[in-house]
Structures are given as structure tokens and as C-alpha cells.
Amino acid sequence: MEKRMMDIKELGAYIGLKPQTIRNQISLGRFQIPTKKIGRLLKWDRREVDQFLDRLRKIN
């Protein structure tokens, strides 16, 4: 079974961005994929990431 929640390194590898780029976009308020904060950790739901990527594909 595949993990549903991803950390920042896994997300970066999945969407092709460096973790620092993701952090920069979050701090600027420009990162559009919903982020979940669990304690001090940032996590992303793979389903929400896939939904976001699907919306991007439809626009282009």
C-alpha cells in the first residue's frame, strides 16, 4: 500500500521541485497545494496533490 501523506522531500520529488523552492513559495503565500501541519511537520495528502496536478493539466 502506498503512503498517503508525503513530507516535503517526497512532495518535491513527486512534483519536480526542490524542497527549498516549496518552502519559499509557502512563505510567500504562493504555494497552491493544500498543506497540513502536523505538530511542526508539513505534510501533503497525495490525493490533494494529484487533484491539483489534474487541474493544472486541464488549464494547459
DRENSELO-45146 format. One line per 3 residues: number of its first residue (from 1); their letters; for each residue x, y, z of N, C-alpha, C. Coordinates in pm, whole numbers, plus 50000, padded with zeros to 5 digits. Layout:
residues N
NUM = A = X/Y/Z/X/Y/Z/X/Y/Z  ...
//
This chain:
residues 60
1 = MEK = 50084/49882/50000/50000/50000/50000/50088/50125/50000  50054/50220/49916/50132/50342/49904/50096/50441/50015  50197/50513/50065/50173/50613/50168/50084/50723/50113
4 = RMM = 49992/50770/50195/49902/50876/50151/49959/51015/50180  50026/51031/50294/50082/51160/50331/50230/51166/50293  50269/51280/50237/50408/51299/50193/50473/51411/50273
7 = DIK = 50603/51397/50298/50677/51507/50358/50730/51595/50245  50803/51698/50280/50845/51796/50180/50943/51738/50078  51029/51646/50121/51122/51584/50025/51048/51495/49927
10 = ELG = 50951/51418/49977/50872/51331/49889/50788/51414/49793  50729/51521/49844/50649/51609/49758/50736/51670/49649  50853/51719/49686/50943/51778/49588/50979/51680/49476
13 = AYI = 51010/51558/49514/51043/51456/49414/50921/51424/49328  50804/51425/49387/50680/51389/49317/50641/51496/49214  50660/51625/49249/50616/51732/49158/50732/51799/49085
16 = GLK = 50855/51759/49117/50970/51812/49044/51020/51948/49091  51003/51976/49220/51056/52099/49278/51147/52065/49394  51246/52150/49418/51333/52131/49533/51256/52171/49660
19 = PQT = 51283/52103/49771/51214/52137/49896/51228/52286/49933  51344/52345/49907/51361/52487/49942/51269/52576/49858  51247/52540/49733/51156/52615/49648/51014/52607/49704
22 = IRN = 50975/52490/49750/50843/52474/49811/50833/52560/49936  50935/52556/50021/50935/52639/50143/50924/52787/50109  50999/52831/50008/50994/52972/49968/50855/53010/49921
25 = QIS = 50792/52925/49841/50658/52954/49790/50556/52957/49903  50570/52868/50001/50479/52868/50116/50494/52998/50194  50618/53040/50220/50639/53161/50299/50590/53286/50227
28 = LGR = 50590/53284/50094/50538/53396/50015/50387/53389/49995  50327/53279/50041/50182/53261/50027/50141/53224/49886  50232/53168/49808/50205/53135/49668/50189/52986/49640
31 = FQI = 50213/52902/49740/50205/52758/49717/50059/52717/49720  50010/52661/49611/49867/52638/49596/49819/52500/49638  49909/52408/49664/49867/52275/49708/49841/52281/49858
34 = PTK = 49723/52237/49904/49692/52245/50047/49796/52173/50133  49840/52244/50236/49941/52193/50328/49876/52161/50462  49912/52049/50519/49863/52012/50652/49981/52020/50748
37 = KIG = 49960/52084/50861/50066/52093/50961/50034/51996/51073  50124/51901/51093/50109/51801/51198/50221/51826/51297  50188/51889/51408/50292/51933/51501/50376/52039/51431
40 = RLL = 50503/52013/51417/50593/52106/51347/50618/52063/51203  50562/51948/51164/50588/51893/51031/50484/51938/50930  50529/51963/50808/50439/51991/50698/50417/51862/50621
43 = KWD = 50291/51834/50589/50257/51712/50517/50159/51746/50406  50161/51663/50302/50070/51680/50188/50000/51549/50161  49871/51557/50135/49790/51440/50101/49809/51413/49951
46 = RRE = 49853/51293/49919/49880/51257/49780/49757/51279/49691  49639/51253/49745/49517/51273/49665/49497/51420/49630  49521/51510/49726/49507/51653/49700/49613/51701/49601
49 = VDQ = 49733/51647/49611/49839/51682/49516/49798/51638/49375  49748/51516/49363/49704/51466/49232/49589/51549/49176  49494/51591/49261/49384/51675/49216/49436/51808/49164
52 = FLD = 49531/51867/49236/49590/51994/49191/49659/51977/49056  49737/51871/49042/49807/51847/48916/49708/51822/48801  49598/51753/48829/49495/51731/48727/49433/51864/48682
55 = RLR = 49409/51955/48778/49353/52087/48742/49451/52165/48655  49580/52155/48686/49682/52223/48603/49683/52168/48461  49671/52037/48448/49671/51976/48314/49552/52022/48232
58 = KIN = 49437/52042/48297/49317/52086/48226/49330/52229/48176  49402/52312/48254/49422/52452/48215/49515/52460/48095  49617/52378/48093/49716/52383/47984/49665/52294/47875
//
